[in-house]
């Protein structure tokens, strides 16, 4: 998947962490994993969760990152600062 430029898996009820292997998609310019949660009576039962993998810093061509409306936790990784092409980043409605 090194030549893949856009990946949008939004609104799919994914329930896992962001795989470190995403860092291998070096041509990626847009990554959207937004709104993969399922709110069941006030409790998140699905969603992209846990911390952001530092391998996201390898996506040197990334311009747009949308991870909003998930269950991400922790602090923002310093490797985000290596994404010099990044124009938009949406992390709202997480637990960061």
ZAKE-550824 format. One record per residue (C-alpha): residue number from 0; residue in three letters; x, y, z. Coordinates in steps of 0.1 Angstrom, whole numbers, padded with zeros to 4 digits. Layout:
! ZAKE-550824
+------+------+-------+-------+-------+
| resi | resn |    xx |    yy |    zz |
+------+------+-------+-------+-------+
|  NUM |  Ala |     X |     Y |     Z |
...
+------+------+-------+-------+-------+
END
This chain:
! ZAKE-550824
+------+------+-------+-------+-------+
| resi | resn |    xx |    yy |    zz |
+------+------+-------+-------+-------+
|    0 |  Unk |  0000 |  0000 |  0000 |
|    1 |  Unk |  0030 |  0023 | -0004 |
|    2 |  Unk |  0014 |  0041 | -0034 |
|    3 |  Unk | -0020 |  0047 | -0017 |
|    4 |  Unk | -0027 |  0084 | -0014 |
|    5 |  Unk | -0061 |  0086 |  0004 |
|    6 |  Unk | -0076 |  0063 |  0030 |
|    7 |  Unk | -0111 |  0069 |  0044 |
|    8 |  Unk | -0125 |  0043 |  0068 |
|    9 |  Unk | -0149 |  0067 |  0085 |
|   10 |  Unk | -0183 |  0056 |  0099 |
|   11 |  Unk | -0175 |  0019 |  0099 |
|   12 |  Unk | -0177 |  0010 |  0136 |
|   13 |  Unk | -0141 |  0000 |  0137 |
|   14 |  Unk | -0129 | -0012 |  0171 |
|   15 |  Unk | -0092 | -0013 |  0175 |
|   16 |  Unk | -0061 |  0007 |  0178 |
|   17 |  Unk | -0045 |  0025 |  0148 |
|   18 |  Unk | -0020 | -0001 |  0134 |
|   19 |  Unk |  0016 |  0009 |  0134 |
|   20 |  Unk |  0018 | -0004 |  0098 |
|   21 |  Unk | -0001 |  0027 |  0087 |
|   22 |  Unk |  0033 |  0044 |  0089 |
|   23 |  Unk |  0043 |  0023 |  0059 |
|   24 |  Unk |  0018 |  0041 |  0036 |
|   25 |  Unk |  0044 |  0067 |  0027 |
|   26 |  Unk |  0024 |  0083 | -0002 |
|   27 |  Unk | -0007 |  0089 |  0019 |
|   28 |  Unk | -0019 |  0125 |  0017 |
|   29 |  Unk | -0052 |  0121 |  0035 |
|   30 |  Unk | -0062 |  0098 |  0064 |
|   31 |  Unk | -0097 |  0098 |  0077 |
|   32 |  Unk | -0108 |  0074 |  0105 |
|   33 |  Unk | -0135 |  0097 |  0119 |
|   34 |  Unk | -0166 |  0086 |  0138 |
|   35 |  Unk | -0159 |  0049 |  0143 |
|   36 |  Unk | -0176 |  0050 |  0177 |
|   37 |  Unk | -0208 |  0035 |  0189 |
|   38 |  Unk | -0224 |  0053 |  0218 |
|   39 |  Unk | -0245 |  0028 |  0237 |
|   40 |  Unk | -0264 |  0047 |  0264 |
|   41 |  Unk | -0235 |  0069 |  0271 |
|   42 |  Unk | -0208 |  0042 |  0269 |
|   43 |  Unk | -0184 |  0039 |  0240 |
|   44 |  Unk | -0186 |  0003 |  0228 |
|   45 |  Unk | -0166 |  0006 |  0196 |
|   46 |  Unk | -0141 |  0031 |  0182 |
|   47 |  Unk | -0106 |  0037 |  0173 |
|   48 |  Unk | -0090 |  0037 |  0208 |
|   49 |  Unk | -0058 |  0039 |  0228 |
|   50 |  Unk | -0028 |  0062 |  0219 |
|   51 |  Unk | -0017 |  0073 |  0185 |
|   52 |  Unk |  0012 |  0052 |  0172 |
|   53 |  Unk |  0044 |  0072 |  0168 |
|   54 |  Unk |  0047 |  0056 |  0133 |
|   55 |  Unk |  0022 |  0082 |  0121 |
|   56 |  Unk |  0051 |  0106 |  0120 |
|   57 |  Unk |  0065 |  0086 |  0090 |
|   58 |  Unk |  0036 |  0099 |  0068 |
|   59 |  Unk |  0057 |  0127 |  0055 |
|   60 |  Unk |  0032 |  0135 |  0026 |
|   61 |  Unk |  0002 |  0136 |  0049 |
|   62 |  Unk | -0018 |  0168 |  0044 |
|   63 |  Unk | -0051 |  0160 |  0060 |
|   64 |  Unk | -0057 |  0139 |  0092 |
|   65 |  Unk | -0092 |  0133 |  0107 |
|   66 |  Unk | -0094 |  0111 |  0137 |
|   67 |  Unk | -0124 |  0129 |  0153 |
|   68 |  Unk | -0152 |  0112 |  0172 |
|   69 |  Unk | -0133 |  0082 |  0184 |
|   70 |  Unk | -0120 |  0069 |  0217 |
|   71 |  Unk | -0083 |  0080 |  0215 |
|   72 |  Unk | -0066 |  0086 |  0248 |
|   73 |  Unk | -0033 |  0099 |  0261 |
|   74 |  Unk | -0014 |  0129 |  0249 |
|   75 |  Unk | -0006 |  0140 |  0214 |
|   76 |  Unk |  0025 |  0123 |  0201 |
|   77 |  Unk |  0056 |  0145 |  0194 |
|   78 |  Unk |  0060 |  0128 |  0160 |
|   79 |  Unk |  0030 |  0148 |  0147 |
|   80 |  Unk |  0055 |  0177 |  0146 |
|   81 |  Unk |  0074 |  0158 |  0118 |
|   82 |  Unk |  0044 |  0161 |  0094 |
|   83 |  Unk |  0055 |  0193 |  0077 |
|   84 |  Unk |  0029 |  0189 |  0049 |
|   85 |  Unk |  0000 |  0187 |  0073 |
|   86 |  Unk | -0026 |  0213 |  0066 |
|   87 |  Unk | -0056 |  0201 |  0086 |
|   88 |  Unk | -0059 |  0179 |  0117 |
|   89 |  Unk | -0092 |  0171 |  0135 |
|   90 |  Unk | -0090 |  0153 |  0168 |
|   91 |  Unk | -0122 |  0166 |  0184 |
|   92 |  Unk | -0144 |  0144 |  0206 |
|   93 |  Unk | -0117 |  0121 |  0218 |
|   94 |  Unk | -0101 |  0117 |  0253 |
|   95 |  Unk | -0068 |  0133 |  0244 |
+------+------+-------+-------+-------+
END
